[in-house]
Amino acid sequence: MITKATRRKIETFWKNQCAICGNKDFLEIHHLTPKTGGGTDGYDNLILLCACCHAAIHHRAYNPEKYNRKTSIEYEAAKPILAAYFANEIGTRETKEKLNLSQKTHLSESAVFKRYKREHNIEKFYNNVDLVNSKRSNHVSDSL
């Protein structure tokens, strides 16, 4: 199993784009030597590919309409939700709910989130709604 730290290192190494075509959406990790053939999850055996190139390497048909994007919402529908998040109008929990993401999923792992950040040149961001909510919950637990 590829850890989140390993995935981040591979994404950084490949500059968050497909090693073949340079696409920046729907990126997946590919084992150069399959695990069934003795390959490992080591950095030297992993590359970053878009879903289309990954499917082609495995001789599968790629259907963008059926791609598992870790969300069931289309990008155009996600844009106003993400705009509200980055405007500090809603917090992470509400954003995940509106994007149909599990609360266990990191928002930064969502393809629509990554695309929105890239298109709007957002590098570092901390949601103030989350900060206020965390202070509020700490205050409530302190008073109990």
GUPAGU-583607 format. One record per atom (N, C-alpha, C, CB): x, y, z; residue number from 1; residue in one letter. Coordinates in steps of 0.02 Angstrom, whole numbers, always signed. Glycine has a CB too. Layout:
GUPAGU-583607
+--------+--------+--------+-----+---+
!      X !      Y !      Z !   k ! r !
+--------+--------+--------+-----+---+
!      X !      Y !      Z ! NUM ! A !
...
+--------+--------+--------+-----+---+
end
This chain:
GUPAGU-583607
+--------+--------+--------+-----+---+
!      X !      Y !      Z !   k ! r !
+--------+--------+--------+-----+---+
!    +42 !    -59 !     +0 !   1 ! M !
!     +0 !     +0 !     +0 !   1 ! M !
!    +44 !    +62 !     +0 !   1 ! M !
!    -47 !     +0 !    +60 !   1 ! M !
!    +29 !   +109 !    -44 !   2 ! I !
!    +68 !   +170 !    -50 !   2 ! I !
!    +44 !   +220 !     +3 !   2 ! I !
!    +62 !   +200 !   -121 !   2 ! I !
!    +89 !   +244 !    +44 !   3 ! T !
!    +70 !   +291 !    +96 !   3 ! T !
!    +58 !   +360 !    +67 !   3 ! T !
!   +126 !   +294 !   +151 !   3 ! T !
!    +24 !   +402 !   +106 !   4 ! K !
!    +11 !   +471 !    +83 !   4 ! K !
!    +77 !   +509 !    +75 !   4 ! K !
!    -35 !   +508 !   +134 !   4 ! K !
!   +125 !   +496 !   +119 !   5 ! A !
!   +190 !   +529 !   +114 !   5 ! A !
!   +225 !   +510 !    +49 !   5 ! A !
!   +234 !   +512 !   +175 !   5 ! A !
!   +222 !   +446 !    +32 !   6 ! T !
!   +253 !   +423 !    -31 !   6 ! T !
!   +218 !   +454 !    -90 !   6 ! T !
!   +250 !   +345 !    -36 !   6 ! T !
!   +151 !   +456 !    -88 !   7 ! R !
!   +114 !   +486 !   -143 !   7 ! R !
!   +133 !   +560 !   -152 !   7 ! R !
!    +38 !   +480 !   -131 !   7 ! R !
!   +137 !   +596 !    -96 !   8 ! R !
!   +156 !   +667 !   -100 !   8 ! R !
!   +226 !   +675 !   -130 !   8 ! R !
!   +153 !   +699 !    -30 !   8 ! R !
!   +272 !   +631 !   -111 !   9 ! K !
!   +340 !   +636 !   -137 !   9 ! K !
!   +341 !   +622 !   -212 !   9 ! K !
!   +387 !   +586 !   -100 !   9 ! K !
!   +303 !   +572 !   -235 !  10 ! I !
!   +299 !   +556 !   -306 !  10 ! I !
!   +266 !   +615 !   -344 !  10 ! I !
!   +258 !   +490 !   -318 !  10 ! I !
!   +212 !   +643 !   -316 !  11 ! E !
!   +178 !   +700 !   -348 !  11 ! E !
!   +225 !   +760 !   -354 !  11 ! E !
!   +115 !   +720 !   -309 !  11 ! E !
!   +264 !   +772 !   -302 !  12 ! T !
!   +312 !   +828 !   -304 !  12 ! T !
!   +366 !   +815 !   -356 !  12 ! T !
!   +343 !   +838 !   -234 !  12 ! T !
!   +392 !   +754 !   -356 !  13 ! F !
!   +445 !   +737 !   -404 !  13 ! F !
!   +422 !   +747 !   -476 !  13 ! F !
!   +468 !   +665 !   -393 !  13 ! F !
!   +360 !   +726 !   -491 !  14 ! W !
!   +333 !   +731 !   -559 !  14 ! W !
!   +297 !   +798 !   -569 !  14 ! W !
!   +286 !   +673 !   -573 !  14 ! W !
!   +304 !   +845 !   -523 !  15 ! K !
!   +275 !   +912 !   -528 !  15 ! K !
!   +199 !   +910 !   -538 !  15 ! K !
!   +307 !   +951 !   -587 !  15 ! K !
!   +167 !   +863 !   -505 !  16 ! N !
!    +94 !   +855 !   -507 !  16 ! N !
!    +66 !   +852 !   -577 !  16 ! N !
!    +61 !   +913 !   -470 !  16 ! N !
!   +102 !   +815 !   -620 !  17 ! Q !
!    +77 !   +806 !   -689 !  17 ! Q !
!    +97 !   +737 !   -714 !  17 ! Q !
!   +105 !   +860 !   -735 !  17 ! Q !
!    +61 !   +713 !   -762 !  18 ! C !
!    +72 !   +647 !   -791 !  18 ! C !
!   +143 !   +644 !   -820 !  18 ! C !
!    +20 !   +632 !   -846 !  18 ! C !
!   +177 !   +589 !   -806 !  19 ! A !
!   +246 !   +579 !   -830 !  19 ! A !
!   +247 !   +570 !   -906 !  19 ! A !
!   +277 !   +518 !   -797 !  19 ! A !
!   +191 !   +554 !   -937 !  20 ! I !
!   +189 !   +543 !  -1009 !  20 ! I !
!   +164 !   +604 !  -1047 !  20 ! I !
!   +145 !   +483 !  -1025 !  20 ! I !
!   +105 !   +627 !  -1029 !  21 ! C !
!    +74 !   +681 !  -1069 !  21 ! C !
!    +73 !   +749 !  -1035 !  21 ! C !
!     +3 !   +662 !  -1086 !  21 ! C !
!    +88 !   +752 !   -970 !  22 ! G !
!    +89 !   +816 !   -935 !  22 ! G !
!    +22 !   +838 !   -908 !  22 ! G !
!   +115 !   +867 !   -980 !  22 ! G !
!    -31 !   +798 !   -917 !  23 ! N !
!    -97 !   +814 !   -891 !  23 ! N !
!    -93 !   +822 !   -815 !  23 ! N !
!   -149 !   +759 !   -911 !  23 ! N !
!   -133 !   +868 !   -788 !  24 ! K !
!   -131 !   +880 !   -716 !  24 ! K !
!   -194 !   +857 !   -679 !  24 ! K !
!   -121 !   +954 !   -703 !  24 ! K !
!   -240 !   +826 !   -715 !  25 ! D !
!   -302 !   +803 !   -684 !  25 ! D !
!   -304 !   +727 !   -679 !  25 ! D !
!   -363 !   +828 !   -723 !  25 ! D !
!   -337 !   +702 !   -628 !  26 ! F !
!   -350 !   +631 !   -617 !  26 ! F !
!   -285 !   +590 !   -618 !  26 ! F !
!   -397 !   +605 !   -671 !  26 ! F !
!   -238 !   +609 !   -575 !  27 ! L !
!   -174 !   +577 !   -573 !  27 ! L !
!   -175 !   +514 !   -530 !  27 ! L !
!   -121 !   +624 !   -547 !  27 ! L !
!   -139 !   +464 !   -552 !  28 ! E !
!   -136 !   +399 !   -518 !  28 ! E !
!    -63 !   +377 !   -514 !  28 ! E !
!   -179 !   +346 !   -555 !  28 ! E !
!    -48 !   +335 !   -466 !  29 ! I !
!    +19 !   +307 !   -458 !  29 ! I !
!    +22 !   +242 !   -498 !  29 ! I !
!    +37 !   +295 !   -383 !  29 ! I !
!    +76 !   +233 !   -536 !  30 ! H !
!    +87 !   +172 !   -576 !  30 ! H !
!   +152 !   +139 !   -553 !  30 ! H !
!    +89 !   +188 !   -652 !  30 ! H !
!   +148 !    +73 !   -543 !  31 ! H !
!   +208 !    +33 !   -528 !  31 ! H !
!   +242 !    +15 !   -593 !  31 ! H !
!   +190 !    -30 !   -486 !  31 ! H !
!   +305 !    +33 !   -601 !  32 ! L !
!   +342 !    +14 !   -661 !  32 ! L !
!   +350 !    -62 !   -665 !  32 ! L !
!   +412 !    +48 !   -661 !  32 ! L !
!   +369 !    -93 !   -610 !  33 ! T !
!   +369 !   -166 !   -605 !  33 ! T !
!   +311 !   -184 !   -560 !  33 ! T !
!   +438 !   -194 !   -576 !  33 ! T !
!   +261 !   -220 !   -588 !  34 ! P !
!   +202 !   -236 !   -547 !  34 ! P !
!   +220 !   -273 !   -483 !  34 ! P !
!   +152 !   -278 !   -588 !  34 ! P !
!   +180 !   -262 !   -431 !  35 ! K !
!   +193 !   -296 !   -368 !  35 ! K !
!   +189 !   -372 !   -377 !  35 ! K !
!   +142 !   -273 !   -315 !  35 ! K !
!   +146 !   -394 !   -423 !  36 ! T !
!   +141 !   -466 !   -436 !  36 ! T !
!   +204 !   -493 !   -469 !  36 ! T !
!    +80 !   -481 !   -480 !  36 ! T !
!   +243 !   -448 !   -499 !  37 ! G !
!   +306 !   -468 !   -530 !  37 ! G !
!   +366 !   -452 !   -487 !  37 ! G !
!   +313 !   -434 !   -597 !  37 ! G !
!   +355 !   -439 !   -423 !  38 ! G !
!   +410 !   -426 !   -377 !  38 ! G !
!   +424 !   -352 !   -365 !  38 ! G !
!   +472 !   -458 !   -402 !  38 ! G !
!   +384 !   -309 !   -394 !  39 ! G !
!   +393 !   -237 !   -385 !  39 ! G !
!   +374 !   -216 !   -314 !  39 ! G !
!   +352 !   -197 !   -435 !  39 ! G !
!   +400 !   -158 !   -294 !  40 ! T !
!   +387 !   -133 !   -227 !  40 ! T !
!   +351 !    -65 !   -231 !  40 ! T !
!   +453 !   -126 !   -188 !  40 ! T !
!   +336 !    -39 !   -172 !  41 ! D !
!   +307 !    +28 !   -167 !  41 ! D !
!   +361 !    +80 !   -158 !  41 ! D !
!   +257 !    +31 !   -109 !  41 ! D !
!   +423 !    +63 !   -175 !  42 ! G !
!   +479 !   +110 !   -169 !  42 ! G !
!   +476 !   +165 !   -221 !  42 ! G !
!   +545 !    +73 !   -174 !  42 ! G !
!   +505 !   +222 !   -205 !  43 ! Y !
!   +503 !   +280 !   -250 !  43 ! Y !
!   +529 !   +264 !   -320 !  43 ! Y !
!   +544 !   +336 !   -221 !  43 ! Y !
!   +580 !   +222 !   -324 !  44 ! D !
!   +611 !   +207 !   -389 !  44 ! D !
!   +567 !   +162 !   -433 !  44 ! D !
!   +678 !   +175 !   -379 !  44 ! D !
!   +512 !   +136 !   -405 !  45 ! N !
!   +468 !    +93 !   -443 !  45 ! N !
!   +401 !   +126 !   -459 !  45 ! N !
!   +455 !    +28 !   -405 !  45 ! N !
!   +394 !   +190 !   -442 !  46 ! L !
!   +329 !   +225 !   -449 !  46 ! L !
!   +335 !   +286 !   -495 !  46 ! L !
!   +303 !   +246 !   -381 !  46 ! L !
!   +284 !   +295 !   -536 !  47 ! I !
!   +279 !   +357 !   -576 !  47 ! I !
!   +207 !   +383 !   -571 !  47 ! I !
!   +300 !   +344 !   -650 !  47 ! I !
!   +198 !   +444 !   -591 !  48 ! L !
!   +133 !   +477 !   -589 !  48 ! L !
!   +105 !   +480 !   -659 !  48 ! L !
!   +137 !   +547 !   -558 !  48 ! L !
!    +44 !   +454 !   -668 !  49 ! L !
!    +11 !   +453 !   -733 !  49 ! L !
!    -60 !   +479 !   -727 !  49 ! L !
!    +11 !   +382 !   -764 !  49 ! L !
!    -85 !   +510 !   -780 !  50 ! C !
!   -156 !   +528 !   -781 !  50 ! C !
!   -196 !   +464 !   -793 !  50 ! C !
!   -172 !   +583 !   -837 !  50 ! C !
!   -259 !   +465 !   -779 !  51 ! A !
!   -301 !   +405 !   -786 !  51 ! A !
!   -301 !   +378 !   -858 !  51 ! A !
!   -372 !   +420 !   -765 !  51 ! A !
!   -298 !   +423 !   -906 !  52 ! C !
!   -299 !   +402 !   -977 !  52 ! C !
!   -235 !   +363 !   -994 !  52 ! C !
!   -306 !   +463 !  -1023 !  52 ! C !
!   -177 !   +392 !   -978 !  53 ! C !
!   -113 !   +358 !   -993 !  53 ! C !
!   -106 !   +294 !   -952 !  53 ! C !
!    -54 !   +405 !   -978 !  53 ! C !
!   -130 !   +295 !   -890 !  54 ! H !
!   -127 !   +235 !   -848 !  54 ! H !
!   -168 !   +179 !   -879 !  54 ! H !
!   -151 !   +251 !   -777 !  54 ! H !
!   -227 !   +196 !   -903 !  55 ! A !
!   -270 !   +146 !   -935 !  55 ! A !
!   -235 !   +118 !   -998 !  55 ! A !
!   -339 !   +176 !   -954 !  55 ! A !
!   -204 !   +162 !  -1037 !  56 ! A !
!   -171 !   +140 !  -1098 !  56 ! A !
!   -113 !    +92 !  -1083 !  56 ! A !
!   -145 !   +201 !  -1137 !  56 ! A !
!    -74 !   +106 !  -1031 !  57 ! I !
!    -18 !    +62 !  -1013 !  57 ! I !
!    -43 !     -8 !   -995 !  57 ! I !
!    +22 !    +92 !   -955 !  57 ! I !
!   -102 !    -10 !   -964 !  58 ! H !
!   -130 !    -74 !   -943 !  58 ! H !
!   -178 !   -103 !   -996 !  58 ! H !
!   -168 !    -67 !   -877 !  58 ! H !
!   -177 !    -74 !  -1056 !  59 ! H !
!   -218 !    -97 !  -1112 !  59 ! H !
!   -292 !   -100 !  -1095 !  59 ! H !
!   -195 !   -167 !  -1135 !  59 ! H !
!   -314 !    -47 !  -1059 !  60 ! R !
!   -385 !    -41 !  -1042 !  60 ! R !
!   -413 !    +20 !  -1079 !  60 ! R !
!   -395 !    -33 !   -964 !  60 ! R !
!   -477 !    +18 !  -1090 !  61 ! A !
!   -511 !    +76 !  -1120 !  61 ! A !
!   -521 !   +128 !  -1065 !  61 ! A !
!   -580 !    +56 !  -1152 !  61 ! A !
!   -512 !   +190 !  -1082 !  62 ! Y !
!   -523 !   +245 !  -1035 !  62 ! Y !
!   -588 !   +280 !  -1051 !  62 ! Y !
!   -464 !   +294 !  -1037 !  62 ! Y !
!   -632 !   +283 !  -1001 !  63 ! N !
!   -695 !   +318 !  -1009 !  63 ! N !
!   -699 !   +373 !   -957 !  63 ! N !
!   -756 !   +268 !  -1002 !  63 ! N !
!   -689 !   +436 !   -977 !  64 ! P !
!   -689 !   +491 !   -928 !  64 ! P !
!   -755 !   +499 !   -891 !  64 ! P !
!   -672 !   +556 !   -962 !  64 ! P !
!   -809 !   +473 !   -920 !  65 ! E !
!   -874 !   +478 !   -887 !  65 ! E !
!   -879 !   +430 !   -827 !  65 ! E !
!   -931 !   +464 !   -936 !  65 ! E !
!   -838 !   +379 !   -826 !  66 ! K !
!   -841 !   +330 !   -772 !  66 ! K !
!   -779 !   +330 !   -728 !  66 ! K !
!   -852 !   +261 !   -801 !  66 ! K !
!   -740 !   +382 !   -732 !  67 ! Y !
!   -680 !   +386 !   -693 !  67 ! Y !
!   -696 !   +397 !   -619 !  67 ! Y !
!   -634 !   +442 !   -719 !  67 ! Y !
!   -663 !   +361 !   -575 !  68 ! N !
!   -673 !   +368 !   -503 !  68 ! N !
!   -635 !   +430 !   -479 !  68 ! N !
!   -649 !   +305 !   -465 !  68 ! N !
!   -669 !   +484 !   -469 !  69 ! R !
!   -639 !   +548 !   -451 !  69 ! R !
!   -640 !   +561 !   -376 !  69 ! R !
!   -673 !   +604 !   -487 !  69 ! R !
!   -658 !   +514 !   -336 !  70 ! K !
!   -664 !   +522 !   -264 !  70 ! K !
!   -717 !   +574 !   -247 !  70 ! K !
!   -597 !   +542 !   -233 !  70 ! K !
!   -761 !   +587 !   -293 !  71 ! T !
!   -817 !   +632 !   -280 !  71 ! T !
!   -869 !   +619 !   -335 !  71 ! T !
!   -794 !   +708 !   -280 !  71 ! T !
!   -931 !   +629 !   -319 !  72 ! S !
!   -982 !   +617 !   -370 !  72 ! S !
!  -1007 !   +682 !   -400 !  72 ! S !
!  -1040 !   +578 !   -339 !  72 ! S !
!   -972 !   +737 !   -388 !  73 ! I !
!   -994 !   +801 !   -413 !  73 ! I !
!   -947 !   +823 !   -469 !  73 ! I !
!   -995 !   +854 !   -355 !  73 ! I !
!   -976 !   +853 !   -520 !  74 ! E !
!   -937 !   +877 !   -577 !  74 ! E !
!   -903 !   +943 !   -558 !  74 ! E !
!   -982 !   +886 !   -640 !  74 ! E !
!   -850 !   +959 !   -593 !  75 ! Y !
!   -811 !  +1018 !   -576 !  75 ! Y !
!   -851 !  +1083 !   -579 !  75 ! Y !
!   -752 !  +1023 !   -624 !  75 ! Y !
!   -892 !  +1091 !   -631 !  76 ! E !
!   -931 !  +1153 !   -637 !  76 ! E !
!   -978 !  +1162 !   -577 !  76 ! E !
!   -972 !  +1151 !   -702 !  76 ! E !
!  -1006 !  +1107 !   -552 !  77 ! A !
!  -1050 !  +1111 !   -494 !  77 ! A !
!  -1010 !  +1122 !   -430 !  77 ! A !
!  -1091 !  +1047 !   -488 !  77 ! A !
!   -948 !  +1101 !   -429 !  78 ! A !
!   -906 !  +1108 !   -370 !  78 ! A !
!   -877 !  +1179 !   -363 !  78 ! A !
!   -849 !  +1058 !   -372 !  78 ! A !
!   -871 !  +1215 !   -418 !  79 ! K !
!   -839 !  +1281 !   -416 !  79 ! K !
!   -871 !  +1330 !   -367 !  79 ! K !
!   -841 !  +1311 !   -485 !  79 ! K !
!   -938 !  +1337 !   -365 !  80 ! P !
!   -965 !  +1385 !   -316 !  80 ! P !
!   -955 !  +1362 !   -243 !  80 ! P !
!  -1039 !  +1395 !   -329 !  80 ! P !
!   -954 !  +1297 !   -233 !  81 ! I !
!   -943 !  +1269 !   -165 !  81 ! I !
!   -871 !  +1286 !   -144 !  81 ! I !
!   -955 !  +1192 !   -163 !  81 ! I !
!   -824 !  +1274 !   -189 !  82 ! L !
!   -754 !  +1288 !   -174 !  82 ! L !
!   -742 !  +1363 !   -167 !  82 ! L !
!   -709 !  +1259 !   -227 !  82 ! L !
!   -778 !  +1403 !   -206 !  83 ! A !
!   -771 !  +1476 !   -200 !  83 ! A !
!   -793 !  +1498 !   -130 !  83 ! A !
!   -813 !  +1512 !   -254 !  83 ! A !
!   -847 !  +1469 !   -105 !  84 ! A !
!   -871 !  +1485 !    -37 !  84 ! A !
!   -820 !  +1462 !    +15 !  84 ! A !
!   -939 !  +1452 !    -24 !  84 ! A !
!   -789 !  +1405 !     +5 !  85 ! Y !
!   -739 !  +1380 !    +51 !  85 ! Y !
!   -679 !  +1428 !    +53 !  85 ! Y !
!   -716 !  +1309 !    +30 !  85 ! Y !
!   -653 !  +1447 !     -5 !  86 ! F !
!   -595 !  +1491 !     -8 !  86 ! F !
!   -611 !  +1563 !    +11 !  86 ! F !
!   -565 !  +1489 !    -77 !  86 ! F !
!   -675 !  +1580 !    +13 !  87 ! A !
!   -696 !  +1647 !    +36 !  87 ! A !
!   -711 !  +1645 !   +112 !  87 ! A !
!   -758 !  +1671 !     -3 !  87 ! A !
!   -697 !  +1589 !   +144 !  88 ! N !
!   -709 !  +1580 !   +215 !  88 ! N !
!   -782 !  +1587 !   +234 !  88 ! N !
!   -669 !  +1630 !   +255 !  88 ! N !
!   -826 !  +1566 !   +189 !  89 ! E !
!   -898 !  +1567 !   +203 !  89 ! E !
!   -922 !  +1501 !   +232 !  89 ! E !
!   -937 !  +1584 !   +139 !  89 ! E !
!   -888 !  +1446 !   +214 !  90 ! I !
!   -904 !  +1380 !   +241 !  90 ! I !
!   -839 !  +1346 !   +260 !  90 ! I !
!   -945 !  +1337 !   +190 !  90 ! I !
!   -845 !  +1298 !   +307 !  91 ! G !
!   -786 !  +1262 !   +329 !  91 ! G !
!   -774 !  +1197 !   +291 !  91 ! G !
!   -791 !  +1248 !   +403 !  91 ! G !
!   -724 !  +1160 !   +313 !  92 ! T !
!   -705 !  +1098 !   +280 !  92 ! T !
!   -761 !  +1046 !   +284 !  92 ! T !
!   -642 !  +1071 !   +311 !  92 ! T !
!   -791 !  +1038 !   +343 !  93 ! R !
!   -843 !   +987 !   +351 !  93 ! R !
!   -900 !   +999 !   +302 !  93 ! R !
!   -870 !   +988 !   +423 !  93 ! R !
!   -925 !  +1061 !   +300 !  94 ! E !
!   -981 !  +1077 !   +255 !  94 ! E !
!   -960 !  +1070 !   +181 !  94 ! E !
!  -1006 !  +1149 !   +269 !  94 ! E !
!   -899 !  +1089 !   +166 !  95 ! T !
!   -874 !  +1083 !    +97 !  95 ! T !
!   -873 !  +1010 !    +76 !  95 ! T !
!   -803 !  +1113 !    +90 !  95 ! T !
!   -847 !   +966 !   +119 !  96 ! K !
!   -846 !   +894 !   +104 !  96 ! K !
!   -916 !   +867 !    +94 !  96 ! K !
!   -811 !   +856 !   +160 !  96 ! K !
!   -963 !   +889 !   +136 !  97 ! E !
!  -1032 !   +866 !   +129 !  97 ! E !
!  -1061 !   +887 !    +62 !  97 ! E !
!  -1076 !   +894 !   +186 !  97 ! E !
!  -1049 !   +949 !    +43 !  98 ! K !
!  -1077 !   +975 !    -20 !  98 ! K !
!  -1044 !   +944 !    -81 !  98 ! K !
!  -1069 !  +1051 !    -23 !  98 ! K !
!   -980 !   +923 !    -74 !  99 ! L !
!   -945 !   +890 !   -129 !  99 ! L !
!   -956 !   +814 !   -129 !  99 ! L !
!   -870 !   +905 !   -124 !  99 ! L !
!   -996 !   +790 !    -82 ! 100 ! N !
!  -1009 !   +718 !    -75 ! 100 ! N !
!   -946 !   +679 !    -59 ! 100 ! N !
!  -1042 !   +691 !   -138 ! 100 ! N !
!   -902 !   +707 !    -19 ! 101 ! L !
!   -842 !   +673 !     +2 ! 101 ! L !
!   -851 !   +645 !    +72 ! 101 ! L !
!   -781 !   +720 !     -1 ! 101 ! L !
!   -818 !   +591 !    +87 ! 102 ! S !
!   -817 !   +563 !   +154 ! 102 ! S !
!   -782 !   +612 !   +200 ! 102 ! S !
!   -783 !   +494 !   +156 ! 102 ! S !
!   -803 !   +616 !   +263 ! 103 ! Q !
!   -770 !   +660 !   +311 ! 103 ! Q !
!   -699 !   +635 !   +325 ! 103 ! Q !
!   -810 !   +664 !   +377 ! 103 ! Q !
!   -685 !   +572 !   +310 ! 104 ! K !
!   -618 !   +544 !   +320 ! 104 ! K !
!   -570 !   +564 !   +264 ! 104 ! K !
!   -621 !   +468 !   +326 ! 104 ! K !
!   -597 !   +584 !   +207 ! 105 ! T !
!   -556 !   +604 !   +150 ! 105 ! T !
!   -527 !   +673 !   +162 ! 105 ! T !
!   -597 !   +603 !    +84 ! 105 ! T !
!   -463 !   +681 !   +148 ! 106 ! H !
!   -432 !   +748 !   +152 ! 106 ! H !
!   -457 !   +787 !    +92 ! 106 ! H !
!   -353 !   +744 !   +153 ! 106 ! H !
!   -480 !   +847 !   +104 ! 107 ! L !
!   -506 !   +889 !    +50 ! 107 ! L !
!   -454 !   +899 !     -4 ! 107 ! L !
!   -528 !   +957 !    +79 ! 107 ! L !
!   -391 !   +903 !    +15 ! 108 ! S !
!   -337 !   +915 !    -32 ! 108 ! S !
!   -326 !   +856 !    -80 ! 108 ! S !
!   -273 !   +930 !     +5 ! 108 ! S !
!   -356 !   +798 !    -67 ! 109 ! E !
!   -349 !   +740 !   -110 ! 109 ! E !
!   -401 !   +739 !   -166 ! 109 ! E !
!   -354 !   +676 !    -69 ! 109 ! E !
!   -450 !   +781 !   -161 ! 110 ! S !
!   -504 !   +783 !   -211 ! 110 ! S !
!   -479 !   +815 !   -276 ! 110 ! S !
!   -565 !   +821 !   -184 ! 110 ! S !
!   -496 !   +784 !   -332 ! 111 ! A !
!   -475 !   +809 !   -397 ! 111 ! A !
!   -504 !   +878 !   -410 ! 111 ! A !
!   -496 !   +760 !   -453 ! 111 ! A !
!   -567 !   +890 !   -390 ! 112 ! V !
!   -598 !   +955 !   -403 ! 112 ! V !
!   -564 !  +1009 !   -360 ! 112 ! V !
!   -674 !   +953 !   -388 ! 112 ! V !
!   -544 !   +992 !   -300 ! 113 ! F !
!   -509 !  +1038 !   -255 ! 113 ! F !
!   -442 !  +1057 !   -286 ! 113 ! F !
!   -500 !  +1008 !   -185 ! 113 ! F !
!   -404 !  +1008 !   -308 ! 114 ! K !
!   -338 !  +1020 !   -339 ! 114 ! K !
!   -345 !  +1063 !   -401 ! 114 ! K !
!   -304 !   +954 !   -356 ! 114 ! K !
!   -394 !  +1048 !   -442 ! 115 ! R !
!   -404 !  +1086 !   -504 ! 115 ! R !
!   -422 !  +1159 !   -488 ! 115 ! R !
!   -458 !  +1054 !   -547 ! 115 ! R !
!   -467 !  +1169 !   -440 ! 116 ! Y !
!   -488 !  +1237 !   -421 ! 116 ! Y !
!   -428 !  +1277 !   -396 ! 116 ! Y !
!   -544 !  +1235 !   -367 ! 116 ! Y !
!   -387 !  +1247 !   -353 ! 117 ! K !
!   -328 !  +1281 !   -327 ! 117 ! K !
!   -280 !  +1300 !   -384 ! 117 ! K !
!   -292 !  +1238 !   -275 ! 117 ! K !
!   -271 !  +1253 !   -430 ! 118 ! R !
!   -225 !  +1266 !   -486 ! 118 ! R !
!   -251 !  +1322 !   -530 ! 118 ! R !
!   -214 !  +1202 !   -527 ! 118 ! R !
!   -316 !  +1320 !   -547 ! 119 ! E !
!   -345 !  +1370 !   -592 ! 119 ! E !
!   -348 !  +1439 !   -561 ! 119 ! E !
!   -414 !  +1349 !   -613 ! 119 ! E !
!   -350 !  +1442 !   -495 ! 120 ! H !
!   -355 !  +1507 !   -460 ! 120 ! H !
!   -289 !  +1526 !   -426 ! 120 ! H !
!   -411 !  +1504 !   -408 ! 120 ! H !
!   -236 !  +1491 !   -443 ! 121 ! N !
!   -169 !  +1506 !   -417 ! 121 ! N !
!   -167 !  +1512 !   -341 ! 121 ! N !
!   -143 !  +1571 !   -448 ! 121 ! N !
!   -199 !  +1464 !   -308 ! 122 ! I !
!   -200 !  +1463 !   -235 ! 122 ! I !
!   -146 !  +1415 !   -212 ! 122 ! I !
!   -271 !  +1443 !   -207 ! 122 ! I !
!    -98 !  +1441 !   -174 ! 123 ! E !
!    -45 !  +1398 !   -150 ! 123 ! E !
!    -56 !  +1378 !    -78 ! 123 ! E !
!    +23 !  +1432 !   -158 ! 123 ! E !
!    -57 !  +1428 !    -34 ! 124 ! K !
!    -67 !  +1414 !    +37 ! 124 ! K !
!   -132 !  +1446 !    +59 ! 124 ! K !
!     -7 !  +1439 !    +80 ! 124 ! K !
!   -171 !  +1409 !    +98 ! 125 ! F !
!   -235 !  +1435 !   +121 ! 125 ! F !
!   -254 !  +1400 !   +185 ! 125 ! F !
!   -290 !  +1425 !    +67 ! 125 ! F !
!   -279 !  +1437 !   +233 ! 126 ! Y !
!   -307 !  +1408 !   +293 ! 126 ! Y !
!   -376 !  +1437 !   +302 ! 126 ! Y !
!   -262 !  +1422 !   +356 ! 126 ! Y !
!   -425 !  +1393 !   +310 ! 127 ! N !
!   -494 !  +1414 !   +314 ! 127 ! N !
!   -508 !  +1441 !   +384 ! 127 ! N !
!   -542 !  +1355 !   +297 ! 127 ! N !
!   -527 !  +1505 !   +389 ! 128 ! N !
!   -541 !  +1536 !   +454 ! 128 ! N !
!   -603 !  +1507 !   +488 ! 128 ! N !
!   -550 !  +1610 !   +446 ! 128 ! N !
!   -650 !  +1482 !   +449 ! 129 ! V !
!   -710 !  +1450 !   +479 ! 129 ! V !
!   -688 !  +1390 !   +520 ! 129 ! V !
!   -761 !  +1428 !   +423 ! 129 ! V !
!   -640 !  +1351 !   +494 ! 130 ! D !
!   -615 !  +1294 !   +532 ! 130 ! D !
!   -580 !  +1317 !   +595 ! 130 ! D !
!   -567 !  +1253 !   +489 ! 130 ! D !
!   -543 !  +1371 !   +591 ! 131 ! L !
!   -507 !  +1398 !   +649 ! 131 ! L !
!   -557 !  +1420 !   +703 ! 131 ! L !
!   -463 !  +1458 !   +629 ! 131 ! L !
!   -608 !  +1456 !   +684 ! 132 ! V !
!   -660 !  +1478 !   +731 ! 132 ! V !
!   -695 !  +1418 !   +762 ! 132 ! V !
!   -711 !  +1524 !   +696 ! 132 ! V !
!   -713 !  +1369 !   +721 ! 133 ! N !
!   -747 !  +1309 !   +747 ! 133 ! N !
!   -703 !  +1270 !   +795 ! 133 ! N !
!   -769 !  +1264 !   +689 ! 133 ! N !
!   -638 !  +1266 !   +781 ! 134 ! S !
!   -594 !  +1228 !   +826 ! 134 ! S !
!   -586 !  +1265 !   +892 ! 134 ! S !
!   -525 !  +1218 !   +793 ! 134 ! S !
!   -583 !  +1332 !   +891 ! 135 ! K !
!   -579 !  +1371 !   +953 ! 135 ! K !
!   -643 !  +1364 !   +992 ! 135 ! K !
!   -563 !  +1444 !   +938 ! 135 ! K !
!   -700 !  +1364 !   +956 ! 136 ! R !
!   -765 !  +1358 !   +988 ! 136 ! R !
!   -771 !  +1290 !  +1023 ! 136 ! R !
!   -822 !  +1367 !   +937 ! 136 ! R !
!   -751 !  +1237 !   +990 ! 137 ! S !
!   -756 !  +1170 !  +1020 ! 137 ! S !
!   -707 !  +1163 !  +1078 ! 137 ! S !
!   -743 !  +1115 !   +967 ! 137 ! S !
!   -648 !  +1193 !  +1074 ! 138 ! N !
!   -601 !  +1191 !  +1131 ! 138 ! N !
!   -629 !  +1229 !  +1190 ! 138 ! N !
!   -532 !  +1219 !  +1110 ! 138 ! N !
!   -662 !  +1286 !  +1177 ! 139 ! H !
!   -691 !  +1326 !  +1230 ! 139 ! H !
!   -748 !  +1288 !  +1264 ! 139 ! H !
!   -718 !  +1393 !  +1202 ! 139 ! H !
!   -788 !  +1253 !  +1226 ! 140 ! V !
!   -843 !  +1215 !  +1254 ! 140 ! V !
!   -817 !  +1158 !  +1297 ! 140 ! V !
!   -889 !  +1187 !  +1199 ! 140 ! V !
!   -765 !  +1123 !  +1274 ! 141 ! S !
!   -739 !  +1066 !  +1312 ! 141 ! S !
!   -703 !  +1091 !  +1375 ! 141 ! S !
!   -692 !  +1024 !  +1269 ! 141 ! S !
!   -672 !  +1151 !  +1373 ! 142 ! D !
!   -640 !  +1179 !  +1431 ! 142 ! D !
!   -690 !  +1198 !  +1486 ! 142 ! D !
!   -599 !  +1240 !  +1412 ! 142 ! D !
!   -749 !  +1218 !  +1465 ! 143 ! S !
!   -799 !  +1240 !  +1513 ! 143 ! S !
!   -838 !  +1182 !  +1544 ! 143 ! S !
!   -847 !  +1289 !  +1481 ! 143 ! S !
!   -829 !  +1122 !  +1517 ! 144 ! L !
!   -865 !  +1063 !  +1544 ! 144 ! L !
!   -829 !  +1036 !  +1602 ! 144 ! L !
!   -874 !  +1010 !  +1493 ! 144 ! L !
+--------+--------+--------+-----+---+
end
